[in-house]
Amino acid sequence: AGRDRVSRSMETPRGLVRLSLPSILGRPVIDALPSLVQRHPHLELDLRFSDRFVRLVEDEFDLAVRIGPLQDSGLIARRLRTPRRVLVGSPAYLARAGMPRRPAELSAHTGVLFVDPGGIDTPWTFQDAGEVVTVRPGRAVRMDLGERIVDAVVAGLGLCQALDGMVEDRMGTGELVEVLSDCAPVGPPVHALCVPGRQQVPAVRVVLDLLVEALR
């Protein structure tokens, strides 16, 4: 009986788990946290929302979520999803500026572009006639936070290209409309990274399971 109690104690998720993830993926993870902490009362969480590239060992993180191609870092990687890149605008903006029918027509539109921590903005990409094309809007407004970009587009500032998970709820409410859906390209893969061996720690494992469920 004593051995069973020790075994169950070792299997119980407990202690601190530190997680780094991009701010644009925060919402579905936040929505899933209440049920996680209710199920595991001995679990402690430290979440850092940042687009900064963290080093798991040096910065003492248990898990990190990354968007984009992975480097050969020796870390354990688990693919969470491969999103679509969707171009969206508000009904009011599209009524005012017109609905583009081809990527080339975006030269007549205002785009809200994401600027990374290095100061480089992200152009839009599309699948057009079987080829990947890169397009820049005729006028650009640049922002460094994905959620505020979506808010600005909902407010009618212009168009933005976002990962589908960032805007699905706003499209569901009718606040945003997808544009050029036939040309939407596959987005960058999303992975969870973990230091080898840590994925077997019960507390880390349940947080990893949460990421798989929340970001699928």
Buried (B, 14 or more C-beta within 10 A) or exposed (E): EEEEEEEEEEEBBBEEBBBBBBBBBBBBBEEBBEEBEEEBEEBEBEBBBEBEEBEBEEEEBBBBBBBEEEEEEEBBEBEBBEBBBBBBBBEEBBEEBEEBEBBEBBEEBBBBBBBEEEEEBEBBBBBBEEEEBEBEBEEBBEBBEBBEBBBBBBEBBBBBBBBBBBBBEBBEEEBBBBBBEEBBBEBEBBBBBBBEEBBEBBBBBBBBEBBBBBBE
